[in-house]
């Protein structure tokens, strides 16, 4: 074999090995976890402008109102929608900013909405930041937001999760690590002129974390990835429980309902569904009751998948493997 090709082959084999490790880890986690909870499809985000819902927040001040943002490449806008119907009722545009890869959002206890422009798939960005604005409500307007620049002590990180304690204002970020994430705590007082460096909590998070949410009582933090959710003790970071989530096209979002007795999960894609799951920090999850669930003459697809145990997750893992191996092949071809 040509020595140059051999040098190119070794990185490719390492990538394939990493893919295998990740897929096996996904499947083993799913096998070891509790049964998949039953979920209720509450609504669908049918606005054609919402194609990559990547952040979710549920208003505590406005009844039946939620907020979402698109992933990378969209203008700096926030969609307000009715949770029960999925219908958009307002669009707030943030004046004078450019968002590169917005991945998460959360509401604090003071009525401020926070947006995390922290996505960084290649771990190269130097311009990641949080943006804060007054909760917009069901309105269409152009507003200003306060920008808080970020810098990580260990270099650039891909972060898709933001959680804010509504009782204390503590803010956490979760890194999206291939083999596991880290939970970072932001300074109590944030600067608008200097980079804010979050410190390590020493807590670990599941691999490929895509979103997080803090319970209204401040007691529990949910951290999700594409297939499961972990319940962390908000005081110690200990994992109380972990269980699979219903299959989704690309599960990206999670947020608590008002009152904290259930939470919503969402995914990217057009007409993406919002699913509601009952929440209890100690007992097994069950289907959650909620307003205006979508009617169906047969069991929901998520319920049928739950009855099959792992359901679609091995296929999801295989898909991830194929995609990454294909990407590795492209890199090798370009290098040659």
Order of alpha helices (4+ residues) and beta strands (2+ residues): alpha-beta-beta-beta-beta-beta-beta-beta-beta-beta-beta-beta-beta-beta-beta-beta-beta-beta-beta-beta-beta-beta-alpha-alpha
